Amino acid sequence: MFMFLACNQTKPKKETPTSQAKEVVQIGKENLSEDDEGNPILIGEVSLDQVKQFTTLWFEEEYDRYRPNQSEINEIAELIKGKNLVLFMGTWCEDSQREVPAMFKILDAANFDTSSVKIIAINEPKSEPKKWIEQYTITYVPALIFLENEKEMNRIVEFPISTLEKDMLSILKGEAYKNAYAE
């Protein structure tokens, strides 16, 4: 039996208590919300430091676990220069919890300025923050969007087709790439 769960479906929640986070980065009330079960979630435009602080239960562990392919990282490092990235994620979403730390590990290994990644945390119904969700037509998360000269090159949605590095390279090289939900 095979079951496929996506972050557009209801599934058991992992608690992400902010009380265990180190008091390093301020997370304002405008970036905190609750899911349907009352668990805290991040929402809106947030920094990587805010994500790391809020998600101490899984970000660090998944980041440390991921082993990027160094030869592909070297290629990514050259091709990603001058690109802008927008990341949509849900702190409630298991796919985001698995893929987002790996994405940042790859970007760090490629010496990309991860503080320049625009991170938008969204709620589970994908209704907030409405302006960002509508502008980028977000249905599934995580969604890592690559921009060049303010124009979307392509995006990795929910999970890689091959590996994160190979998918990033396909996008950065301008090759034909379709994420799992592209028509």
Backbone hydrogen bonds, N-H to C=O, Kabsch-Sander energy under -0.5 kcal/mol:
donor,donor_aa,acceptor,acceptor_aa,energy
5,L,3,M,-0.5
9,Q,6,A,-1.9
15,E,13,K,-0.5
20,Q,17,P,-0.8
21,A,18,T,-1.5
24,V,22,K,-2.0
25,V,22,K,-0.6
28,G,26,Q,-0.6
31,N,28,G,-2.0
32,L,29,K,-1.4
33,S,41,I,-2.4
35,D,39,N,-2.5
38,G,35,D,-2.0
41,I,33,S,-2.3
43,I,31,N,-1.8
44,G,121,A,-3.0
46,V,119,I,-2.3
51,V,47,S,-2.1
52,K,48,L,-2.9
53,Q,49,D,-2.4
54,F,50,Q,-2.6
55,T,51,V,-2.4
56,T,53,Q,-0.9
58,W,55,T,-2.0
59,F,55,T,-2.7
62,E,58,W,-2.4
63,Y,59,F,-2.7
64,D,60,E,-2.7
65,R,61,E,-1.6
66,Y,62,E,-1.5
70,Q,68,P,-0.8
73,I,69,N,-2.1
74,N,70,Q,-2.2
75,E,71,S,-1.2
76,I,72,E,-2.6
77,A,73,I,-2.8
78,E,74,N,-1.2
79,L,75,E,-2.1
80,I,76,I,-2.5
81,K,78,E,-0.5
83,K,80,I,-2.2
84,N,147,L,-2.4
86,V,145,I,-2.2
87,L,118,K,-3.3
88,F,143,A,-2.5
89,M,120,I,-2.2
93,C,90,G,-1.6
97,Q,93,C,-2.4
98,R,94,E,-1.6
99,E,95,D,-3.0
100,V,96,S,-2.1
102,A,98,R,-0.6
103,M,99,E,-2.7
104,F,100,V,-2.3
105,K,101,P,-2.0
106,I,102,A,-2.2
107,L,103,M,-2.3
108,D,104,F,-2.7
109,A,105,K,-2.4
110,A,106,I,-1.7
111,N,108,D,-1.8
112,F,107,L,-2.7
114,T,112,F,-1.5
116,S,113,D,-2.0
117,V,114,T,-1.2
118,K,85,L,-2.4
119,I,46,V,-0.8
119,I,117,V,-0.7
120,I,87,L,-3.3
120,I,118,K,-0.5
121,A,44,G,-2.9
121,A,119,I,-0.6
122,I,89,M,-2.5
123,N,128,E,-1.9
126,K,123,N,-1.4
132,W,129,P,-0.7
133,I,129,P,-2.1
134,E,130,K,-2.7
135,Q,131,K,-2.1
136,Y,132,W,-2.1
137,T,133,I,-0.6
137,T,134,E,-0.6
138,I,133,I,-1.8
139,T,137,T,-0.5
143,A,88,F,-2.2
144,L,156,I,-2.5
145,I,86,V,-3.4
145,I,143,A,-0.7
146,F,154,N,-2.6
147,L,84,N,-3.1
148,E,151,K,-2.7
151,K,148,E,-1.8
153,M,146,F,-3.3
154,N,146,F,-1.0
156,I,144,L,-2.3
157,V,155,R,-0.5
158,E,142,P,-4.2
158,E,156,I,-0.5
159,F,157,V,-2.7
167,D,163,T,-2.7
168,M,164,L,-2.7
169,L,165,E,-2.6
170,S,166,K,-2.4
171,I,167,D,-2.2
172,L,168,M,-3.1
173,K,169,L,-2.4
174,G,171,I,-1.3
175,E,170,S,-2.4
177,Y,175,E,-0.6
182,A,179,N,-1.5
